[in-house]
């Protein structure tokens, strides 16, 4: 019997903001801003994040809550940077 994959590494597209490892991610439109992932590494060409199912599907729009969940809780979604899941890795 095979289980379902709970989290996957994804490549993020984020044209308007530099991300930092540890930045928490939530699904855009989630009023509770529940974290569904975290940025694991960044380069000039993009970022990699570990994201929970089903939020890791390509095309999913996420918002960056900032470094750590406590900081993100103070931000409104309108102020948060938006990123998009570009592709699954591995």
SERO-4910 file (N, C-alpha, C, O; in steps of 0.05 Angstrom, whole numbers):
BEGIN
 pado doro    nc1    nc2    nc3   cac1   cac2   cac3    cc1    cc2    cc3    oc1    oc2    oc3
  Unk    A     17    -24      0      0      0      0     18     25      0     38     26     14
  Unk    A     10     44    -16     26     68    -19     11     92     -7    -13     95    -11
  Unk    A     26    109      8     14    133     19     15    156      0     29    155    -20
  Unk    A      2    177      8      2    202     -8     26    219      1     34    219     24
  Unk    A     36    235    -18     58    253    -12     46    277      3     27    290     -7
  Unk    A     56    283     26     45    305     43     58    332     35     44    353     35
  Unk    A     84    333     29     97    358     22    116    352     -2    126    330     -6
  Unk    A    120    373    -18    138    371    -41    155    396    -43    147    417    -34
  Unk    A    178    393    -56    194    416    -62    184    428    -89    178    413   -108
  Unk    A    181    454    -89    171    468   -113    189    492   -120    203    502   -103
  Unk    A    189    499   -146    203    524   -154    182    546   -154    160    542   -165
  Unk    A    189    569   -143    171    592   -142    179    613   -161    203    618   -166
  Unk    A    159    627   -172    164    650   -189    155    674   -172    133    676   -162
  Unk    A    174    694   -170    168    717   -154    182    741   -166    204    748   -157
  Unk    A    170    754   -185    183    776   -200    187    801   -184    205    817   -190
  Unk    A    171    806   -163    172    832   -150    184    833   -122    183    854   -109
  Unk    A    195    811   -113    206    811    -86    226    789    -82    223    767    -92
  Unk    A    248    796    -68    268    776    -61    258    761    -37    249    773    -17
  Unk    A    258    735    -38    250    719    -15    274    711      1    297    712     -8
  Unk    A    270    702     26    292    693     43    285    666     54    261    660     59
  Unk    A    305    649     58    300    623     71    286    627     97    293    644    113
  Unk    A    265    611    102    250    614    127    224    629    124    208    629    142
  Unk    A    221    643    101    196    658     96    173    638     96    174    618     81
  Unk    A    152    644    111    128    627    111    110    634     88    110    657     79
  Unk    A     96    614     77     78    617     54     50    608     62     46    588     76
  Unk    A     30    622     51      2    615     55    -12    617     28     -2    630     10
  Unk    A    -34    603     25    -50    604      0    -63    631     -1    -76    640     18
  Unk    A    -61    643    -24    -74    669    -29   -104    665    -26   -116    646    -37
  Unk    A   -117    683    -12   -146    682     -8   -154    667     18   -178    667     25
  Unk    A   -135    656     32   -141    642     58   -143    664     79   -122    675     87
  Unk    A   -167    669     90   -170    690    110   -154    685    136   -146    703    150
  Unk    A   -150    660    142   -135    652    166   -105    654    162    -89    654    182
  Unk    A    -96    657    137    -67    657    130    -52    634    143    -31    638    155
  Unk    A    -63    610    141    -51    587    152    -26    580    136    -28    576    111
  Unk    A     -3    578    148     22    571    133     20    543    121     12    524    134
  Unk    A     26    541     95     26    516     81     54    508     71     57    487     58
  Unk    A     74    525     76    100    519     67    120    540     77    114    559     91
  Unk    A    145    535     68    167    552     77    189    552     55    195    531     43
  Unk    A    200    576     50    222    578     30    246    564     42    254    570     65
  Unk    A    259    547     26    282    532     36    308    544     25    329    543     39
  Unk    A    308    555      1    332    567    -10    324    586    -33    303    585    -45
  Unk    A    343    605    -37    338    625    -58    363    629    -75    386    626    -65
  Unk    A    359    637   -100    381    645   -118    370    669   -134    347    677   -131
  Unk    A    387    681   -151    378    703   -167    356    693   -187    339    709   -195
  Unk    A    356    668   -194    337    658   -214    311    649   -202    292    643   -217
  Unk    A    308    648   -176    283    639   -164    287    628   -136    309    631   -125
  Unk    A    267    615   -126    268    604    -99    257    575   -100    242    568   -118
  Unk    A    264    560    -79    254    534    -75    240    534    -48    250    545    -29
  Unk    A    217    521    -47    202    519    -22    191    491    -17    187    476    -37
  Unk    A    187    484      8    173    459     15    144    467     21    139    483     39
  Unk    A    126    455      5     97    463      7     80    439     11     85    417     -1
  Unk    A     59    441     27     41    420     33     21    415     10     15    434     -6
  Unk    A     10    391      8    -10    384    -12    -36    398     -2    -40    401     22
  Unk    A    -54    406    -20    -52    406    -49    -41    433    -59    -42    438    -83
  Unk    A    -30    449    -41    -20    476    -49      5    475    -67     13    496    -77
  Unk    A     17    452    -71     41    450    -87     36    447   -117     55    445   -132
  Unk    A     11    447   -125      5    444   -153     14    468   -169     10    491   -160
  Unk    A     26    464   -193     35    487   -209     12    506   -215    -10    498   -221
  Unk    A     18    532   -213     -2    552   -217    -15    563   -192    -28    584   -192
  Unk    A    -11    549   -169    -23    558   -144    -10    585   -136     15    587   -136
  Unk    A    -26    604   -128    -16    630   -119    -14    629    -89    -33    623    -75
  Unk    A     10    636    -79     15    637    -51     23    666    -43     31    682    -60
  Unk    A     20    672    -17     29    698     -7     51    693     13     51    672     27
  Unk    A     70    711     14     93    708     32     86    723     57     80    746     58
  Unk    A     87    708     79     80    719    105    103    732    119    100    746    138
  Unk    A    127    727    109    151    738    121    167    717    136    160    693    135
  Unk    A    187    726    149    205    707    163    193    699    189    192    715    208
  Unk    A    183    675    191    170    665    215    140    672    215    132    692    203
  Unk    A    125    655    228     96    658    228     87    682    244     68    695    237
  Unk    A    101    689    266     92    711    283     93    737    267     75    754    270
  Unk    A    114    742    252    117    766    236     95    767    215     83    788    210
  Unk    A     89    744    202     69    743    182     41    749    192     25    759    177
  Unk    A     36    742    217      9    746    228      2    775    229    -22    782    229
  Unk    A     22    793    230     16    821    232     11    834    205      2    857    203
  Unk    A     17    820    183     14    831    156    -14    825    145    -26    804    152
  Unk    A    -25    843    129    -50    836    115    -42    823     89    -20    827     79
  Unk    A    -60    808     77    -54    795     52    -49    816     30    -33    811     12
  Unk    A    -62    839     31    -58    859     11    -29    869     11    -18    876     -9
  Unk    A    -16    870     35     11    879     38     32    857     31     55    863     26
  Unk    A     23    832     32     42    810     29     49    806     -1     32    811    -18
  Unk    A     73    798     -6     82    793    -34     68    767    -43     65    748    -28
  Unk    A     62    766    -69     50    742    -81     71    728    -97     87    740   -111
  Unk    A     70    701    -96     88    684   -112     70    663   -124     48    658   -115
  Unk    A     80    650   -145     65    629   -158     83    604   -159    107    605   -164
  Unk    A     70    580   -155     84    555   -157     88    550   -187     69    548   -202
  Unk    A    114    548   -195    120    545   -223    122    515   -231    112    507   -252
  Unk    A    135    499   -214    139    471   -221    145    454   -197    156    465   -177
  Unk    A    138    429   -198    146    410   -177    175    401   -183    183    399   -206
  Unk    A    190    397   -162    217    387   -164    218    358   -155    207    352   -134
  Unk    A    231    341   -170    235    314   -161    212    296   -164    214    273   -158
***
